[in-house]
Amino acid sequence: MRAGVSARSVAAVVLLAGAVLALTYALASLVPAPRAPRHEVAASHDAGPSHDAAGFWTTEPDRLGPDGAIVAPPEREEFACLVPRLEIPREAACERGEPYPACRWQLPAEDANDGLYTIWRNTTPEHRWARPGLVSLVLASVREYAMRWPGEHVTVGDLDAAGPRHQTHNRGVDVDLYLAHAMADRNEPGRAPIDNYHGLSRRAVRLHRARVLDFAKILARCSGGRLRIYYADREVVDTFRAWFAEEGLVSDVSSQPMQMHNDLHRFHFHMTTAEDLAVLPSE
């Protein structure tokens, strides 16, 4: 009798263990696999591991807080400066080797850029054309920023847009660039600019400025220093100028690579590049 009870008990335990194991596998199948950040861009083999977005979290793990939020800027300043694999509209004159303004490239629309950047709300398709060198610089730089700050993106505004909104933007060398979440102000429809830093801790403000400064460094490196940026945040301007000089970069566009301007430039960069800026290589 006792032997029979013992056998039944063993059988029951085996059945129960099998049920628990099956339930465990079933629950595991419901948990999605970890996903790469939305704006992570696959690096080319030529770029090397230092330009692999995932590599930042392997070699710089302290950049992430317990909740997964980015809490520190990248330490490395190695930039691939590669144009992402996108279909870039261009004028037929480009194929014939004609110069600007006959030859222009158009920044791809949002639905054709693989989630890499957004387009400023007032920027029309006609205002996304410019010299090929500038368009390639914008594309390579937003790619680089997305790799260094996964889950975040740049907003691209007007390129060539001569008219009432601009005194410039008429030579294929100007572009407005926004980090709406990180720059000193943000601009929303129908409202005065909003101070992004109001009420934030000093540490949070430093991290926002680190994003802005990192993006400026990307633009400078990828253009070979051939740029001028208007941005109205004295701390960022002074820090960027010092870094630019330490790196041995020289701008042939302006005596200073970044300059203070009016308060409209607290919520965006106005960047001007050299007319003969070369097209950057592709991935």
Secondary structure, DSSP 8 states (H G I E B T S, - for coil): -HHHHHHHHHHHHHHHHHHHHHHHHHHHHHS------TT-----TTT-GGG-HHHHHHH-GGGB-TTS-B-S--S-------B-S----B-HHHHTT--TTTS-EE---GGGTTTSEEE-TT--GGGGEE-HHHHHHHHHHHHHHHHHSTT--EEE--SS--BTTBSS--SS-EEEEE-TTTSSEE--TTS--EETTTT--HHHHHHHHHHHHHHHHHHHHHTTT-EEEE---HHHHHHHHHHHHHTT---SS-SSSEE---GGGGS-EEEEE-TT-----B-
